[in-house]
Amino acid sequence: MMSELFDIDDKIIVISGATGILGSAITAYLAAQGARVVAMGRNTAKVNALIEDIKGTRHKVFPLIADVTDEQDLVRAKLKLEHEFGKIDVLINLAGGNMPGAVITPEQTLLDARIDEINKVMELNYMGSFLPIKTFLPLFLTDLKGSIINISSMAAQRPITRVLGYGSAKAAIDNLTKWLAIEFCNKHSAELRVNAVAPGFFLTEQNRTLLTEADGQLTKRGNQIIANTPMGRFGNPDELFGVLHWLISDASKFVTGTIIPVDGGFNAYSGV
Ligand SMILES: NC(=O)c1ccc[n+]([C@@H]2O[C@H](COP(=O)([O-])OP(=O)(O)OC[C@H]3O[C@@H](n4cnc5c(N)ncnc54)[C@H](O)[C@@H]3O)[C@@H](O)[C@H]2O)c1
């Protein structure tokens, strides 16, 4: 009973941002669980290197090259998926991230905000999930079921100083997640679910210099974050495996339109 409930064997799972810090760990985990994982990335060499690193799994990870903000790339990717598998079961939209130009530094004000940079971060984090969902939707309609998992951030629900564009883009992802959950139930199938995971702070290459000094000590900002995280530490990539596995499996089959924090309590904490 237990193993059937959480069974993800043979599921066809497409992951964007697969070669990133969180993406590579998640790709390896899901492949090790017997899923048929499609590693989507922009850089062929990086995708192949990731696949080379993942050995001994039942299904070899399948490479897919596409920029998530380029509709034509995604249409080509969809045709490849159609040809190889005929359908997909899961899409995890991991490609995304903050961008330095879309940040308001302590010395700046809103008057210094750069519209082109805000647009760029919106395009990657919002359109970079919206477009793959729209383009790959027909591949879910074959079976009239599936699980789409967006990756939000704590910056969406709890605005974080400096982080202007990225926080707005991830807040739009939260809204899109709920909107699509309803839309798909109404127009397609109640078994086509859409949820989001909102990670708290995970130490990665994107934020390492912001959170830690060269000697590994926390910066002032790193200390502020830890002080507001009841568990008192950053997350590790493997701490996302459980929630993703659950959202992919039938164990979550009555769950749609949710945004699930994985944040050591950051979202719950008022600071006092
Ligand atoms: N690390 C954290 O603490 C944290 C916290 C909350 C949310 N997140 C989110 O988790 C996701 C993964 O983050 P990460 O920490 O692994 O970052 P990362 O930078 O290591 O991974 C992001 C991946 O997306 C890819 N990418 C960027 N632009 C792309 C494009 N146009 N088309 C295709 N791929 C593109 C990058 O090449 C990279 O492989 C992101 O959406 C990020 O916003 C991370």
The ligand as an SDF file (V2000), in Angstrom:
LIG
                    3D

 44 48  0  0  0  0  0  0  0  0999 V2000
   18.6670   28.3360   -4.0250 N   0  0  0  0  0  0  0  0  0  0  0  0
   17.7240   28.8880   -3.2940 C   0  0  0  0  0  0  0  0  0  0  0  0
   17.9220   29.2410   -2.1260 O   0  0  0  0  0  0  0  0  0  0  0  0
   16.3580   29.0800   -3.8620 C   0  0  0  0  0  0  0  0  0  0  0  0
   15.3570   29.5610   -3.0330 C   0  0  0  0  0  0  0  0  0  0  0  0
   14.0820   29.7350   -3.5530 C   0  0  0  0  0  0  0  0  0  0  0  0
   13.8290   29.4290   -4.8660 C   0  0  0  0  0  0  0  0  0  0  0  0
   14.8360   28.9670   -5.6570 N   0  0  0  0  0  0  0  0  0  0  0  0
   14.4860   28.6700   -7.0420 C   0  0  0  0  0  0  0  0  0  0  0  0
   14.8900   27.3580   -7.3570 O   0  0  0  0  0  0  0  0  0  0  0  0
   15.1810   27.2600   -8.7420 C   0  0  0  0  0  0  0  0  0  0  0  0
   16.5460   26.6200   -8.9360 C   0  0  0  0  0  0  0  0  0  0  0  0
   17.5030   27.4550   -8.3090 O   0  0  0  0  0  0  0  0  0  0  0  0
   19.0390   27.0410   -8.0630 P   0  0  0  0  0  0  0  0  0  0  0  0
   19.3870   27.5740   -6.7470 O   0  0  0  0  0  0  0  0  0  0  0  0
   19.2670   25.6100   -8.3690 O   0  0  0  0  0  0  0  0  0  0  0  0
   19.7290   27.9940   -9.1340 O   0  0  0  0  0  0  0  0  0  0  0  0
   20.7310   27.6560  -10.3260 P   0  0  0  0  0  0  0  0  0  0  0  0
   21.1460   28.9810  -10.8960 O   0  0  0  0  0  0  0  0  0  0  0  0
   21.7930   26.7320   -9.8790 O   0  0  0  0  0  0  0  0  0  0  0  0
   19.7890   26.9050  -11.3610 O   0  0  0  0  0  0  0  0  0  0  0  0
   18.9790   27.5810  -12.2740 C   0  0  0  0  0  0  0  0  0  0  0  0
   19.0860   26.8420  -13.5990 C   0  0  0  0  0  0  0  0  0  0  0  0
   18.2310   27.4910  -14.5470 O   0  0  0  0  0  0  0  0  0  0  0  0
   18.9290   27.5820  -15.7700 C   0  0  0  0  0  0  0  0  0  0  0  0
   18.4020   28.6680  -16.5910 N   0  0  0  0  0  0  0  0  0  0  0  0
   18.5150   29.9940  -16.3960 C   0  0  0  0  0  0  0  0  0  0  0  0
   17.9540   30.6780  -17.3930 N   0  0  0  0  0  0  0  0  0  0  0  0
   17.4380   29.7440  -18.2440 C   0  0  0  0  0  0  0  0  0  0  0  0
   16.7390   29.7980  -19.4660 C   0  0  0  0  0  0  0  0  0  0  0  0
   16.4190   30.9700  -20.0360 N   0  0  0  0  0  0  0  0  0  0  0  0
   16.3610   28.6420  -20.0600 N   0  0  0  0  0  0  0  0  0  0  0  0
   16.6760   27.4480  -19.5170 C   0  0  0  0  0  0  0  0  0  0  0  0
   17.3450   27.3270  -18.3530 N   0  0  0  0  0  0  0  0  0  0  0  0
   17.7290   28.4590  -17.7450 C   0  0  0  0  0  0  0  0  0  0  0  0
   20.3720   27.8480  -15.3690 C   0  0  0  0  0  0  0  0  0  0  0  0
   21.2680   27.5410  -16.4390 O   0  0  0  0  0  0  0  0  0  0  0  0
   20.5060   26.8850  -14.2030 C   0  0  0  0  0  0  0  0  0  0  0  0
   20.8570   25.5980  -14.6460 O   0  0  0  0  0  0  0  0  0  0  0  0
   15.0510   28.6660   -9.3030 C   0  0  0  0  0  0  0  0  0  0  0  0
   13.7730   28.8390   -9.8720 O   0  0  0  0  0  0  0  0  0  0  0  0
   15.1890   29.5470   -8.0710 C   0  0  0  0  0  0  0  0  0  0  0  0
   14.5600   30.7800   -8.2310 O   0  0  0  0  0  0  0  0  0  0  0  0
   16.0870   28.7760   -5.2030 C   0  0  0  0  0  0  0  0  0  0  0  0
  1  2  1  0
  2  3  2  0
  2  4  1  0
  4  5  1  0
  4 44  2  0
  5  6  2  0
  6  7  1  0
  7  8  2  0
  8  9  1  0
  8 44  1  0
  9 10  1  0
  9 42  1  0
 10 11  1  0
 11 12  1  0
 11 40  1  0
 12 13  1  0
 13 14  1  0
 14 15  2  0
 14 16  1  0
 14 17  1  0
 17 18  1  0
 18 19  2  0
 18 20  1  0
 18 21  1  0
 21 22  1  0
 22 23  1  0
 23 24  1  0
 23 38  1  0
 24 25  1  0
 25 26  1  0
 25 36  1  0
 26 27  1  0
 26 35  1  0
 27 28  2  0
 28 29  1  0
 29 30  1  0
 29 35  2  0
 30 31  1  0
 30 32  2  0
 32 33  1  0
 33 34  2  0
 34 35  1  0
 36 37  1  0
 36 38  1  0
 38 39  1  0
 40 41  1  0
 40 42  1  0
 42 43  1  0
M  CHG  2   8   1  16  -1
M  END
$$$$
